[in-house]
Amino acid sequence: MSEMNEMPEVSGGMNPAPKKNNTTLIIAIVVVVLLCCCCVVGAGGWVYGDQIVQALGM
């Protein structure tokens, strides 16, 4: 009985495709998320700014 658990050998000189570098994509996503957070905080300050200043007693 032969077992089918063995991996077949890759022959013919074909190399697997190189792994893609996702660093640029990750940095872009982080920058976009941070910009969205800054926009939300800025909009909240614009809308609720007077209430925030009064709550802080300034």
C-alpha positions, -999 to +999 in steps of 0.1 A: +000+000+000+013+034-008+006+064+013-007+096-003+005+119+024+037+128+007+041+162-011+050+159-048+083+174-057+084+205-078+106+199-108+113+216-141+132+246-126+099+265-119+103+287-088+072+298-069+062+334-073+080+358-050+060+369-020+045+404-024+056+431-001+025+447+015+043+474+036+031+502+014-005+491+015-004+487+053+012+522+058-014+537+034-043+521+054-029+534+087-025+569+074-061+569+060-074+556+093-055+583+113-067+610+089-103+599+094-099+599+132-085+635+130-115+646+109-139+631+134-122+648+163-121+681+144-158+678+135-167+670+170-147+700+183-164+722+157-199+710+167-194+706+204-166+731+209-186+756+230-199+729+253-164+714+257-149+749+267-177+755+292-173+720+307-136+727+311-143+761+327-123+781+303 
